[in-house]
């Protein structure tokens, strides 16, 4: 989903689902019970990014390789979409060769690999190889870590949204409530847009933020507690022309005037304007009384990797959680703020990050983050159910 790089789908032919059916579930595999403090020899790591996370963490990984040549000899980076990633891992594991050694994923991909049992349980078994996460993380990042159910480690965090991003020349007075957004969309059909939640941070943040705004009975239960949200999305869908497959296309449509207003997050507001992909003058607004839906990126280890690879992965993850490395997560605002651990300020970030956020950041963000409640994304099973129902009842249009 990274804005600056074209998405490269690295999907072996084994992955293709034909009329004969989906790939069989991989055989159960347990993580090695013991691993060395460091690999018996340097390993070559294959890292798959399905969240645009490398924009935040590649500098951390590259520095680890540079400073720890006895752990890692080389890193190969590839990219895919979150919906495609589980099939890729299944194909590899069914063939008996886990070619993917580390996956960087958002909550969408995390939910899938947990549900399909595709990655090793790292915690608490290997907690001694990592810092004390509860003491290390920012409190909301620790809450996001709990969603991983021990099967991943959060490496970046942000209070995502939901936000509305709009062209002030076309939208002089933005909506301040879901009801006002519905009325605006009705008056301007085809001019509001959000992406498919299963492959979009802003899309799923918009989806998961609505139950708090609409007063649903249980914002954590998309099946039985979201009656108002599903009814609202169906009403809103009458005035939405299409749902792009990813956020990049949504931002292109905002930039070229196809859309006048879109669902966004802090990072998707800042980063495209830094890069010049979206005009600098675009504005953001929030709904009155909104709750932040927090988001994170995780490192997960596919089943089937060797003990040496697992040792290198754990050492790498520990290194990525050091404050000096976390400061790189400020990036150019892509996941603003970005750091998952405590006491990492913008002043610790590289100068280009400081300059980008000074120019394109929003002064109101710090106050909005401080003053509004924060809710974790849905747990894995509920997130999968929400995406499936949205695909079935909303996106099918």
N, C-alpha and C positions, 0 to 999 in steps of 0.2 A: 504493500500500500504506500510505500515511500514515494513522495511526490517527485523527487529528483531523478529517480531511476526507472527505466522501463521494466515492467514486470516480466521476469523470465520464468516460464513454467517448466520446471524440471521434473517431468513425469514420465517414467519409464513405460514402455509398451505394456508391461505386465499390469499396469494400473487400470487400463481401459476396461470399463464395464460393458460387457456385451449383452445380448439378449439372453445369454445363458445364466446371467445373474451376477451379483456383486462378489468381490473376492471373499474367500472364506476367512473366518476370524483367525488371527494368528494363534499359534500354540502358546500356552501359558509359559512364561519365563520369569524366573526370579532373579533379582540383582545379585551379583556376587556377594557372598556373606562377608568377605574381607577383601580389602583392596590395599595395594601398597601406598606408602606415603607419596611416592612419585613413580611414574611408569618405569618399567625395566629398561626401556629405551624411548627416545622421543617419538611421539605419535603424530601422524598427520590427521588433523581433524576436519571433518566435513560438516559445516554448519549451515542449517537451513533456516531462513528467515521468512516467516509468513505474516509478519506484523509491521514491517517497515522499521523494525527495532535496530537494525544495523546503523541507521542514521544516528542513533544515540550511542550505540555500544561498540561499533567497529573499532573506534580509536582505543577503547579499553582492551579489546581482544588483541589488536595488533601490538599494543604495548606489552601485554602479557607474553606474547610469542617472542618479542624482542628481548625481554628481560629474563625469560625462563626457557632458554633453548634446550635444557635437559628434560623439559616436559613436552613441548610441542615443537615439531620441526617445521610445520607448514599448516596453514588453514585455507580450505577451499570454501568459498561462500556461494550459495545458490539461493534462489527465491521461488516461492510458489504462493498461491492463495491459501487462506485458512481452510476453506472447504475441500481443497484438493489434497491437503497434507495427510489426513488419516489414511487415504487409499494408498498413497506412496509408501507410508510406513508399513502398512499391512502387506503390500507386495514384497517389500524387502524382507520382512520377518518371515513370511511364508516361504520364501526362497532360501532361508537360512543364512542370509548375508545382510547384516544391518549396515548399509552403506552410509546412512545418515547418523551422525554421532551426537549432534546437539541441535535442538530446535528452539528458536526464539519465537514466541507466540503471544498473542493477546488472549483475552478470556474466551474468545470464540473457539480458537484452536485448542486451548486448554480444556474446555468443556468436552470437546470431541475425543481427545486422547484419554481423558479420564473415563468417560463413558465406555470407550472401546478397549480400554486396558492395553494401551500401546506403549506406555512409558514406565520406567522403573519408579518405584517408591523410594525416594531419596531420604525422607525424614519420617521418623526420628533416627533411622538406622545409621545415617552418615552425618548426624548433627555435629559430631566431633570434628568433622572436616570443614565446618563452616563457622562463622561467627554466631554468637547468641542472637538469633534473628529478632526476637521480641525486643531485646534491648537496643538493637541496631537500627531497626526500621522506625520511620515516622509512624505514629499510631494508626493513621488510615492505611498506610502501606502494610502494616502488620495485619490489619483486618483483611486486606486483599490477599495476603499470603495464606491466610486460613482457607481461602477458596481453592487453593492448589491441592488440598488434602494430602500433603506430603509428597506429591508427585511432580513438583516443580518448585522453583525458587524465584520470587519476584526480583527483577533486576532494575526496573524503572517503574515510576508511579506518577499519576497526575489526577487531580479532580477534574474530570473531563467536561461535563456539561450536564444537561442539555443547554445549548446556546442557539440563538438565531443569528445568522450572518446575512447581511442584506446590502443592497445597493441603495444608498441614501437618496440618490437622484430619482429612484423609482419608488422607494418606500419612505416617505418623509416621516411617517409615524408608525413604528413597528408595533406588532401586537404585544400585549403584556399578559395574555392568558391564552390557554388552549382554545377557549371559546372565541376570542378575538382572532386567533390564527385561522380558525375554521371560517369565520365570516370573511376574512381577508382573502383566503383561498377561493372562496365561492365568488367573490367579486373579481378575482384575477386568476381564472382557471389556467392551470398549466405553469404557473409562475412560482409555485413553492415545490421544493423537491428534497428528498432524502434518499440515501442509498439503502440497498438490501441489508438489513441488520446483521445477517450472518457473515458478512464480509466488509463491515464498515463500523469503525469506532463511533463516529457521529450518529450513524443509523441506529446502532443498538443503544447508544446513550439516550437518544430521543425516545426510543421504545421503552426503555426501562425507567426513564424519568417521568413519563406520563402518569403512571398509577399514583404517584405522590401528589401530583398537581390536580388530578381528577377526583381524588378521595376514594380510590378503590378500596375494597375490603381487606385485601392482603397484597401489598406491593411485591412480595416475594413469591407469590404463587400465580404464575401466568395462566394456569389452567382453570382454577376455581376462584381466584381473587381479582381478576382483571376485567370484569364485565364492562365497566365504563370505558376502559382503554380500548378494548377490541371494538366496541360500538363506535367510539370516537374515530379510530383509524379507518373504519369502513366509511364513515361519513366524510372524513378528510380525503379519502381515496377517490371520491367522485371528482375531485378537482386536481388530482395529481396525474399528469400524463404518463409518467413511467418512473420506475425505480431503478436507477443504474446499479450495476453489479459491484461498484466500489466508489469510495469517496472521491477519488481523483476525477472521475467523470462528472460528479456533482459540482466540484469546484471549477472545472472547465466550463460548465454550463452557467455558473454564476459569473465567471469572467467574461464570457461572450454574450451575455444578456439573454440567453435562453431561459434562465431562471432569474428571478429577482430576489429571492430569499430562500435560504437553505438551512437545514439542521447542521450545526457545527459544534466544535469543541475548542478549548483554548489553543491547542496545538494546531488544529486545522485552520484556525483563524490566523495565527501568527505566521506559521512557516510558509504557506503559499505566497503571502504578501512579501516576506523576506526574499523569496526566490523570484518574485515578479510574475508568478503564474496567475495571481489574482491581484487586481488593482489595489494599490495601497489605501485608497480612500474607502474601502468597504468597512461597514460598521457592524457591531454586535449588540445584541440586547438579550435580556433574560426575562423569563416569566416571573411575575410577582409570586413570592412564596415558594420558589423552586428549591429542590434538593439537588445538590451535586450527586451525580452517579460517578463514583470513582473508578479508575481503570488502572491497569498495570500490564507490563510485559513480563513474561516468565521464561526461564531457561528450563527445558525438560530434556530428559535423556531417554531416547528410544530403547526399547528392550532389545537385547541381543548384542550390545556393544561389549567389548572386552574389559577386563579389570583394569588394564593399562589406560584405556580410553576413559573409563569412568573416573579413574584417579586424576587424569588431566582435566576432565570436565569440572570436577569438584574444586580443584585448585584454581581453575580459571574463574569459576563463579565466586569463590571467596575473594579473589583479586578484584573482580568487578564491583564488589560491595564496599571496597575501601573508599573513604570520602574523597580522596584525590581523584579517583577514577569516576565516581558518581558525579562529580562536578561537570564531566563531559556530557552528561545527559541533558544539560540545558540546551545543548546543540544550538540550532537556530529557531528555537521555539516549538519544534515539532511535537513535543509531549509536555508542554509547559505546565509546571516547572520542570519535572523530569526525574530528579533524584528520589530514590526510595528510602534513603537512610537519613538519619538526623544530622543536623549541624553542617549542611552543605549549602553554602550561600552562592549567589550569583557572582560575587567577587572572587570566588575560587575557580570559576569557569574560565575556559580559554577566552582571550580578548575578543575574538570574532563572535563568540556567543554573547558576551556582554554588549558588544556594539549592536548586534542584531536585535536583541531584546530591548535595548535602550531606544532604538528607533521605531521598532514595529510592535513592541509589547503594548499592553493597555494598562494605564495607571489604575483603572478600576478593578483589575483582577485580584490584587492582593486583598482588597476589602471584601470583594465578593467571596473569595475563598475563605476568609476569616469569619464572615458573618452568616453564611448559609450552611444548613446541615449537610453532612456527607453520608451517603449511603453506598455500601458496596454493590458491585454488579451482582447479578443473580448467581447463585451457586450453579455448579456445572450441569446437573440434571435439569434444573429449572430453565437454565439458559438454552439448552438444546430444545426443550419443549416449546419455549417462547419463539425461537427461530423457526421451528417446524410449523407452528400454528400460523406465524406471520406469513411464511411462504405459501401455506395452504389457503389461507383466508384473505390475505391482503395482497401479497405480491403476485398471486396467480392472475390478477387482473392485467 
